Amino acid sequence: MTTADWADVDRYLVETLVGDEDSGTLRANAEAGLPAIDVSPPQGKFLYLLGKSVRARRVLEIGTLGGYSTTWLARAVGKSGRVVTLEFEPLHAEVARENLDRAGVGDRVEIRVGAALDSLPELEAERPEPFDLVFIDADKVNNTNYVRWALTLTRPGSVIVVDNVVRNGAIADADSADAAVRASREVIEFIAAEPRLDGTVVQTVGGKGWDGFAYAVVVGDDD
């Protein structure tokens, strides 16, 4: 099969299961000149269902872009929930704020602008309640650092998802010189070695090609 075939499947899934009510967000992102690296609509729906499955009330997102995935996560936490999302680019944060408000979930989302590795220590210093779900979709070279911080800010039972780790299959190449591939291998090996995490990687195909995400659960002493 080809990427075109996978895109056809994505379109069918959107028509039958996902819906296109958030297509305006994707259009707004494109009109603002944001890179077309949002999660796909089926992936967004998956994040929503994941949040609902673990009954997440507090979600941390690292990498907001234009707020497409943020919108799905904000719907998952419900009116009494909270999403804290970290974004490096002020323009992206501005577009995201408009999109979230237009989607009717802006009141449950806090956008923090700046480098995530600066924002995360500030967040920890506030002693927040643990996050139930962490979605990491930012600069790939810092994925392992982000997972370390996620461990600090979660509890046993929390879920950590790291997007874009399969890299068109390049993670199988131990000799790759690509920084994102090397970072993906590093974060997968970190999850494998970290006793507080139990994880796997799920490969995906779709309109965006061949990729996948790491999925890890924070475990406690009794697990």
C-alpha positions as CSV (number, residue, x, y, z in Angstrom):
1,M,0.0,0.0,0.0
2,T,1.0,3.6,-0.5
3,T,0.7,6.8,1.5
4,A,-2.2,7.8,-0.9
5,D,-4.0,4.6,0.1
6,W,-3.5,5.3,3.8
7,A,-4.8,8.8,3.3
8,D,-8.0,7.3,1.7
9,V,-8.4,5.2,4.8
10,D,-8.0,8.3,7.0
11,R,-10.7,10.1,5.0
12,Y,-13.1,7.2,5.5
13,L,-12.3,7.1,9.2
14,V,-13.0,10.8,9.5
15,E,-16.3,10.4,7.7
16,T,-17.5,7.5,9.8
17,L,-15.9,7.8,13.2
18,V,-14.0,11.0,13.8
19,G,-15.9,13.9,12.2
20,D,-14.5,17.1,10.7
21,E,-15.7,19.7,13.2
22,D,-12.1,20.7,13.9
23,S,-11.1,21.2,10.3
24,G,-11.3,24.9,10.9
25,T,-8.4,24.6,13.3
26,L,-6.3,23.0,10.7
27,R,-7.2,25.6,8.1
28,A,-6.4,28.4,10.6
29,N,-3.0,26.8,11.2
30,A,-2.3,26.6,7.5
31,E,-3.4,30.2,6.9
32,A,-1.1,31.4,9.7
33,G,1.8,29.7,8.1
34,L,2.3,27.0,10.8
35,P,4.0,23.8,9.7
36,A,1.6,21.0,8.8
37,I,2.8,18.7,11.5
38,D,-0.4,18.4,13.6
39,V,-1.6,15.0,14.6
40,S,-4.0,13.5,12.1
41,P,-7.8,13.6,13.0
42,P,-7.9,9.8,13.8
43,Q,-4.8,10.3,16.1
44,G,-6.5,13.3,17.7
45,K,-9.6,11.2,18.4
46,F,-7.3,8.5,19.8
47,L,-5.8,11.1,22.3
48,Y,-9.3,12.1,23.3
49,L,-10.4,8.5,23.9
50,L,-7.2,7.8,25.8
51,G,-7.9,10.7,28.0
52,K,-11.4,9.5,28.6
53,S,-10.2,5.9,29.2
54,V,-7.9,6.9,32.0
55,R,-10.4,9.5,33.3
56,A,-7.8,12.2,33.0
57,R,-8.6,15.5,34.7
58,R,-5.1,17.0,34.4
59,V,-3.2,16.8,31.2
60,L,0.3,18.1,30.3
61,E,1.1,18.7,26.7
62,I,4.6,19.5,25.5
63,G,4.4,21.1,22.1
64,T,1.1,23.0,21.4
65,L,1.6,24.1,17.7
66,G,-1.8,25.5,16.7
67,G,-3.8,23.7,19.4
68,Y,-5.3,20.9,17.3
69,S,-4.2,18.0,19.7
70,T,-4.8,20.4,22.6
71,T,-8.4,20.7,21.6
72,W,-8.9,17.0,21.7
73,L,-7.2,16.7,25.1
74,A,-9.3,19.6,26.5
75,R,-12.5,17.8,25.5
76,A,-11.3,14.7,27.2
77,V,-10.7,16.3,30.6
78,G,-14.2,17.9,30.6
79,K,-15.4,21.2,31.9
80,S,-13.8,20.6,35.3
81,G,-10.5,19.5,33.9
82,R,-7.3,21.3,33.1
83,V,-4.7,21.1,30.3
84,V,-1.4,22.8,30.6
85,T,0.4,23.1,27.3
86,L,3.9,24.3,26.6
87,E,4.8,26.1,23.3
88,F,8.1,27.7,22.3
89,E,6.9,29.9,19.5
90,P,4.7,32.9,20.5
91,L,2.9,32.9,17.1
92,H,2.0,29.3,17.5
93,A,0.6,30.0,21.0
94,E,-1.4,33.0,19.7
95,V,-3.0,30.9,16.9
96,A,-3.6,28.1,19.4
97,R,-5.4,30.4,21.8
98,E,-7.7,31.6,19.0
99,N,-8.4,28.1,17.9
100,L,-9.1,26.8,21.5
101,D,-11.4,29.7,22.3
102,R,-13.3,29.2,19.0
103,A,-13.7,25.5,19.9
104,G,-15.2,26.4,23.2
105,V,-12.5,24.8,25.4
106,G,-10.2,27.8,25.9
107,D,-11.3,28.2,29.6
108,R,-9.8,24.8,30.5
109,V,-6.4,25.3,28.8
110,E,-3.4,27.2,30.0
111,I,-0.7,27.9,27.4
112,R,2.8,28.7,28.7
113,V,5.1,30.3,26.1
114,G,8.8,29.6,26.2
115,A,11.3,26.8,26.0
116,A,9.8,23.7,27.6
117,L,12.9,22.9,29.5
118,D,12.6,26.4,31.2
119,S,8.8,26.1,31.7
120,L,8.9,22.6,33.3
121,P,11.1,23.5,36.3
122,E,8.8,26.5,36.9
123,L,5.8,24.3,36.8
124,E,7.4,21.8,39.2
125,A,8.2,24.7,41.6
126,E,4.4,25.4,41.8
127,R,3.9,21.9,43.3
128,P,1.0,21.1,41.0
129,E,-1.3,18.1,41.4
130,P,0.1,15.1,39.4
131,F,-0.9,15.0,35.8
132,D,-2.9,11.9,34.6
133,L,-1.7,12.1,31.0
134,V,1.3,13.7,29.3
135,F,1.5,14.1,25.6
136,I,5.0,14.9,24.2
137,D,5.1,16.3,20.7
138,A,7.8,18.9,20.6
139,D,11.5,19.1,19.5
140,K,12.5,15.5,19.2
141,V,16.1,15.8,20.4
142,N,14.8,16.6,23.9
143,N,12.3,13.7,24.2
144,T,14.2,11.9,26.9
145,N,14.5,15.1,28.9
146,Y,10.7,15.6,28.6
147,V,10.0,12.1,29.7
148,R,12.2,12.6,32.8
149,W,10.2,15.7,33.6
150,A,7.0,13.8,33.0
151,L,8.0,11.3,35.6
152,T,8.5,14.1,38.1
153,L,5.1,15.5,37.4
154,T,3.0,12.4,37.3
155,R,2.0,9.5,39.6
156,P,1.7,5.7,39.3
157,G,-1.0,5.0,36.8
158,S,-0.4,8.1,34.7
159,V,0.2,7.7,31.0
160,I,3.0,9.2,28.9
161,V,2.8,9.3,25.1
162,V,5.7,10.4,22.9
163,D,4.8,11.1,19.3
164,N,6.8,10.5,16.1
165,V,9.3,8.0,17.3
166,V,9.2,5.5,14.4
167,R,10.5,8.0,11.8
168,N,9.5,6.1,8.7
169,G,11.1,3.0,10.2
170,A,14.5,4.7,10.6
171,I,14.6,3.8,14.4
172,A,15.7,0.4,13.3
173,D,19.0,1.9,12.0
174,A,21.4,1.9,14.9
175,D,23.9,3.8,12.8
176,S,21.6,6.7,11.7
177,A,23.1,10.1,11.8
178,D,19.7,11.8,11.9
179,A,19.3,13.6,15.2
180,A,15.6,12.9,15.5
181,V,16.1,9.2,14.9
182,R,18.9,9.0,17.4
183,A,16.7,10.9,19.9
184,S,13.8,8.4,19.2
185,R,16.1,5.5,19.9
186,E,17.3,7.2,23.1
187,V,13.9,7.8,24.5
188,I,12.7,4.2,23.7
189,E,15.8,2.8,25.4
190,F,15.3,5.1,28.3
191,I,11.7,3.9,28.8
192,A,12.9,0.3,28.5
193,A,15.6,0.8,31.2
194,E,13.5,3.0,33.6
195,P,12.0,0.9,36.4
196,R,9.2,3.4,36.9
197,L,7.9,3.0,33.4
198,D,6.4,0.1,31.5
199,G,6.0,0.9,27.8
200,T,5.7,-0.1,24.2
201,V,5.7,1.5,20.7
202,V,2.7,1.5,18.4
203,Q,3.5,1.9,14.7
204,T,1.0,3.9,12.7
205,V,0.2,4.6,9.0
206,G,-2.0,7.3,7.5
207,G,-2.1,10.4,5.5
208,K,1.1,11.5,7.2
209,G,2.9,8.4,6.3
210,W,4.6,5.8,8.5
211,D,5.4,6.7,12.1
212,G,4.3,5.7,15.6
213,F,4.2,6.7,19.2
214,A,5.8,5.5,22.4
215,Y,3.2,4.6,25.1
216,A,4.3,4.3,28.7
217,V,2.6,3.8,32.0
218,V,4.1,5.1,35.3
219,V,4.3,2.1,37.6
220,G,4.5,1.9,41.4
221,D,6.2,-0.3,43.9
222,D,3.3,-2.8,43.9
223,D,3.3,-3.3,40.1
